Structures are given as structure tokens and as C-alpha cells.
Amino acid sequence: MTPNEACLNLLGLSRRASKQITGEDLALAAIRNQTAKLVFIASDAGPTTAKKFHDKAQSYDVPVIDTFTKAELNTATGNKRTIYAITDAGFAKKMVAIMTR
């Protein structure tokens, strides 16, 4: 299993465990109130959306993964979203570890 597949599997698992927030407004609020431990931004997200979330995540020191397309993220979670915020520190730590190998 590749690191990308492993990370997407964990993303799907975090959804089933109710440890993620989806959608731009809710994810932005999660970053601001510091409940977001990791943010996924689709690589094919609009430039304005991508910049807004990269900047906001950087200012609140939240790691960002932006290597997956909307289709890959949607397949992994079953949701049609561009932004996903992981709220569980354990899931976030493991996903970051997998992607930085």
C-alpha cells in the first residue's frame, strides 16, 4: 500500500469515527477555534479557496495536506467537499507521519 492510499484510508476512517469537519465555513471555524489538527485541501480547489485556507492554517499553525484531488478525497470519504479538517490529534499525527515519509 502506498503512503497516499494509507492516508486516504485513514481519512475515510476518521469520517466514520466522526473526527472530521467538512466544508469551507465549518473547517474555517475549526481552524479559528483551534479544534482542527490537520486540514486537507483538494489540489484542484480554486486558487482563492486554496490561498485562504493555506494562509489561515499557517497563521494558526495547522498542518496542511494538499496532494489529493477532489475526486480522491470524495471517494475516500463519501462526501463531495473540497476542504476537510481533522479534529482528532491521533488521526492527524498519523496522517502527517505517513505523508512525510
Backbone torsions as a table, in degrees:
resi	resn	phi	psi	omega
1	MET	NA	133.3	-179.6
2	THR	-78.3	161.4	176.5
3	PRO	-58.7	-38.2	179.3
4	ASN	-62.5	-44.2	179.1
5	GLU	-63.7	-41.6	179.8
6	ALA	-62.9	-42.1	-180.0
7	CYS	-66.0	-42.9	178.5
8	LEU	-65.0	-36.4	175.9
9	ASN	-62.5	-42.2	176.9
10	LEU	-65.7	-34.9	177.3
11	LEU	-62.3	-44.1	177.1
12	GLY	-64.0	-39.8	178.7
13	LEU	-65.2	-38.9	179.0
14	SER	-65.0	-32.5	176.5
15	ARG	-66.1	-45.7	-179.4
16	ARG	-66.1	-25.7	178.1
17	ALA	-88.9	3.6	-178.8
18	SER	57.4	42.9	-180.0
19	LYS	-114.6	25.8	177.2
20	GLN	-140.4	155.3	177.2
21	ILE	-121.0	133.9	-177.7
22	THR	-118.6	155.4	178.8
23	GLY	96.9	150.6	-173.3
24	GLU	-64.4	-51.2	-175.0
25	ASP	-63.7	-46.1	-178.4
26	LEU	-68.7	-38.7	178.8
27	ALA	-66.6	-40.0	178.2
28	LEU	-62.5	-42.3	177.1
29	ALA	-63.8	-38.6	179.2
30	ALA	-65.8	-36.8	176.6
31	ILE	-66.1	-45.0	-178.0
32	ARG	-63.8	-41.7	-179.4
33	ASN	-90.8	11.2	172.0
34	GLN	61.9	29.9	171.7
35	THR	-91.3	-16.7	177.2
36	ALA	-79.9	125.9	178.6
37	LYS	-101.2	-18.4	-179.3
38	LEU	-159.2	142.9	179.4
39	VAL	-123.8	132.4	171.6
40	PHE	-101.8	127.1	174.9
41	ILE	-119.4	127.1	179.4
42	ALA	-61.3	138.2	-178.0
43	SER	-66.0	-22.6	178.8
44	ASP	-103.8	24.6	174.4
45	ALA	-70.8	159.5	178.2
46	GLY	-62.1	149.7	-177.1
47	PRO	-61.4	-35.4	179.3
48	THR	-67.2	-46.0	179.2
49	THR	-62.7	-46.0	-178.6
50	ALA	-60.7	-45.7	-179.5
51	LYS	-63.9	-43.4	-178.8
52	LYS	-59.3	-45.5	-177.3
53	PHE	-75.3	-36.0	175.5
54	HIS	-61.7	-46.6	-179.2
55	ASP	-64.1	-45.5	-178.1
56	LYS	-66.1	-42.9	179.5
57	ALA	-64.8	-39.2	179.4
58	GLN	-65.3	-42.0	-177.9
59	SER	-68.6	-26.5	178.0
60	TYR	-101.6	8.8	177.0
61	ASP	58.0	47.0	176.9
62	VAL	-108.2	126.0	179.2
63	PRO	-65.6	152.1	-178.3
64	VAL	-126.9	137.3	170.8
65	ILE	-117.9	121.6	-177.6
66	ASP	-130.9	35.3	-177.3
67	THR	-94.8	-11.8	-175.4
68	PHE	-101.5	146.6	176.9
69	THR	-80.5	168.0	176.0
70	LYS	-57.3	-42.7	-177.6
71	ALA	-61.8	-42.3	179.2
72	GLU	-65.5	-43.9	179.0
73	LEU	-65.1	-42.0	-179.3
74	ASN	-65.9	-38.8	178.4
75	THR	-65.6	-40.3	-178.4
76	ALA	-67.7	-34.8	-173.2
77	THR	-106.3	-23.3	-175.4
78	GLY	84.0	3.8	177.8
79	ASN	-109.4	149.1	175.8
80	LYS	-99.8	84.2	-178.3
81	ARG	-134.1	163.0	178.0
82	THR	-105.0	-27.9	-175.3
83	ILE	-122.8	133.0	176.0
84	TYR	-130.7	132.6	175.3
85	ALA	-114.7	126.3	178.7
86	ILE	-91.7	128.8	-174.9
87	THR	-103.0	-5.5	-179.6
88	ASP	-101.7	125.5	-176.8
89	ALA	-63.8	-35.0	179.5
90	GLY	-64.8	-47.9	176.9
91	PHE	-60.4	-46.0	-177.0
92	ALA	-61.9	-44.8	-179.1
93	LYS	-61.5	-44.4	-179.0
94	LYS	-66.4	-41.6	179.9
95	MET	-63.9	-43.2	178.6
96	VAL	-64.1	-41.6	179.3
97	ALA	-61.8	-42.9	179.6
98	ILE	-63.7	-43.3	-174.2
99	MET	-78.0	-17.1	-180.0
100	THR	-100.8	8.0	175.8
101	ARG	-65.1	NA	NA
